[in-house]
Structures are given as structure tokens and as C-alpha cells.
Amino acid sequence: MGIRKDIEIDGQMVTFKASAAIPRIYRLKFQRDIYKDLAVLEKSIGDGKEESSNLDMFSLEMFENIAFIMAKHADPSIPDTPEEWLDNFNTFSIYQVLPQLIELWGLNVKTDVEAKKNFVRQSVK
């Protein structure tokens, strides 16, 4: 299941997928917590303007890893490493893609919370 979103990157439409499996896949691949990393990125990007953001090289790497995992989750045929996947593009703005990935993740979490609420209500009856 999960939620999918197509985002244009360097003139190409790329499908990203968010689901309950993403935190596990991300943790296994990068030994990091996606919830913490997304919180850091969301805070660093600020209002989404390059001039007012606090993104450093480590933040850029976190973004690339998260984008890669969500793209790979949507399309298993993409390359197996972030480096190989990123080779498919010229340059693109993190400020255009990251807010859309954060929104996608937020929709996934919201859907998951609503499903749990419905399950609890049905179980109590």
C-alpha cells in the first residue's frame, strides 16, 4: 500500500512512495532514523528559500538518501545506490523537491494515524 507522488526532477517525472516500510528500509540501508532526519531537514530548510536556509553538506546527503529510498520503494528497477540513481540527473534544487517529500511523508503518517484510530474504534465496539 502506501502513498505515491510524482515529482519532476531535472525534467523527468520521478515517482516516490511513502509507507510504513520506509523507516525500516531507511534504517537498514543507512543505520539512521528517518523521523529524526526529516525533522532536521524540515527545520534546516526553513521557509523553503535558499537565502534563509541552514542546509549543510550533511543535510544534503540526508536529503539524497531519503529521496533515493522513497524513489526505490516506488520503483525497484532504479539503481541500487543513491550515487547511481543521482547519476540519472543533472542538477536540481533541493528547495523544490524536499518540501514535496516532506508533504508526502506527512500524508503517509496522517493516513496511518487515521487508520489506527478507525481500528481502535472498531475493536472497542
KAGICOR-V439454 format. One record per helix or strand of 3 or more residues. SS is the DSSP state (a for helix, b for strand). FROM is the first residue (numbers start at 1). LEN is the number of residues. If there is no record, write none. Layout:
ss: <SS & SS>
from: <FROM & FROM>
len: <LEN & LEN>
This chain:
ss: <b & b & a & a & a & a & a & a>
from: <3 & 12 & 22 & 34 & 50 & 57 & 82 & 94>
len: <7 & 7 & 9 & 12 & 3 & 18 & 5 & 31>
